[in-house]
Amino acid sequence: MEIRFRFSRGEELKFIGHLDILRLFERAFKRAGIQVAHSEGFNPRPRIVFAQPMPLGLTSEGEFADVELAEQIDIANFIQKINSSLPAGINVIEATVKTGKSNLMGIIDAARYRIWFEAPEMLDIENAMKSVLKSNEINVVKKTKRGEKEVNIRPFIYELSGEKDGRTGVFNAVLGAGQDNNVRPELFIEGVSKASNAPFNMLRMHRVMLYCGKKKAAPDLMPAENIWITPMDD
């Protein structure tokens, strides 16, 4: 059977890398006595797939993974067993039996973030956000495997709101998170600085949820009432 689960990462483990997260779950499944299926070949690997690598420094309540098991297990029992074997800072929040054939890595399209920042005390945050949303282009330099290139991130800033008190504040943003439209929080902050012509410094980032698209709204609903689809809905 295959299980798709959502998990969180807290402050305790926000600076461990993606491979460490993978090994952490491998050990936890072994300690919990949950039989994970393995790939074939000379170097069998546990069949665990994560939606996205987690950037260092990111806390989250919206991470997803698929795991293929070599046994049948009740979902409530699965959650209880794995959580009892995970260290502080990682927690499985919900799980479901996977029925479709969707590739978790391929379906992610967007992510909702809370991004804390520091900016000049006199800066009007509402005007700064209007500058972002009214822009047709916000070009930033993005590092890729092939080097650096300039990209326009504006089409991939899907939602933006925020508040500020003195020199600090927080943005609530839905940003592109797919293979071809990924906007990391630090690139977003750089883009806000450019669009508003004001210095913003990112203090902390938290991923609230990953999404794989939107349901189309009924004709009598406003576009803003479209509902984001999570991997648990897919």
Phi, psi and omega in degrees: 000155177245139180236134172254130182225154176251138181221164180246157172229123184263188182301328186299329188236021186287348180253016174263147187278175184299316180295326177292323176297317179300312180296324179300315179291322178303313180293321181295318178298321180294315179296325182283349181075021178269122185277109179268135176291150180239155175290164178267172178112190184287335183230075184300135179239145176302140181276078177235129180234128178261149181297314182207145169297146181263125177299146175299138179092353182271129166263159186201152170236011187226043177264148183229150175211152171249137176227134176262126183256154177261020180208167173264140181210143175292140184299316180298321178293321177301311182297316181296316182294313184291321180294328179289345182252355180270149178284167175301135180109345176232132182211129175279123186268317181207161180207158178209155174288127180281124182251332180273183181248015183296139176277115186303321181291334185268347186263347183290131183236334185206165179216142176261129183236154160247123186234112180276142186217165172240138181209167180306139185302324184276358182292132176274111185293327179296317178294323178297317180291323176298322178299321178293309187290334180274350181284142173272330179224137170226100185266130176227162179269122183248132178274130178233177178296335181266004181122204181258145174211152179273131181229151176266110183268352185303318180298345185251015168261096190275323179217147179207126170215171181179175178209158184214141177227107184071236182267352184239156180194187181216137172262142168249114188222142168254119186238156176301140181219017180276182182294330183250359184224028186286121177244103179288154181305322181292327175291322177299313179298320176299319179293320177298318179300317181292314184293325183264353182055045180216147181282123174242139178236121181287131180259319185200151179225142181221126178268122182274319184197152169256145182233155176239032177124187180236145167284143177287135180289153173296154184304331183270005180256150175291152179304327181296344182270004170303146185251127177291141179262130176264164177300338177288339179272342189290000000 
